């Protein structure tokens, strides 16, 4: 519960980006805002994480240009799962 007595919903964010500095700074920012963030460095890692079905994600932030699977293809595969 928050200080106002309203229950806060935990939102989980999947962050997929091959730039380690960006992942670190964006993760820190989002966590400071109260989100749980799981950051991975590739589309393949993000897809594998979703397949495990351990954490339900409310949102996926995906880099457009990555060396393994490009952002649009990663998003398409995440939506299928």
N, C-alpha and C positions, 0 to 999 in steps of 0.2 A: 504494500500500500504506500502511496505517496503521502506527503505531509498533509494533503487536503482530504485524505481518506479515500481517494479514488485509486482503484487497483490499476497498476501500470502493467501493460502487456510487454513481455520481452520479445523484441523483434530480432531475428537472426539474419545476418547479412553474409552472403558469400561474395568475396572479393577475388576476382580472377585477373591477375596482371603480372606480366613478366618483369616489370621494373621493381626491383626490391625496395628502392627508396620510396617510390610512390606507394607501394603496398604498406610499408611501415608508417608513413605519415598519414595516409588515409585511414588505416586501421586505428591509429591512435586518436584521430579526430572523431571517428564514429563511436569508438568506445567511450570517449569523453562525453559524448552526447547520450550515452546510455544503451547503446546497441551492443549485442554480442556479434563479433566479427570473426569469421574464419577466412583467412587469406591464403590463397594458393598461387603458384607461379605459372600455371599452364591450364589450358582448356581441358587437357586429359586429366589433370588432378581434380579439377572442379567436377567433371563428369563422374570420376571414380567416387568422389565424396558424396555426391547426390545418390549414386547407386547404392551406397552403404545404408542409406535411409536412417542414419543415426540422429541427425539434426535436421529438423524441418526449417527451411529457409523462407523468410518473407520476401526477400529481394536478392537478386544477383546483380552485381556490378561487374561488367566484363569489358576488358580492354578490347578495342577493335582489331589492332594489329598485334599478333603474337606469333612466335616462331613455329609452334606445333599446329594448332587449330585456330583459325581466325575467329574473331569475336562473333560474327553472325552465325557461323556453323556451330560454335560452342553453345550459343543461346538456343539454336534450333534443337540441339541434342538435349540440353537441360529441360526444355519445354516438353520433349517427348517423355522424359522420365518423370 
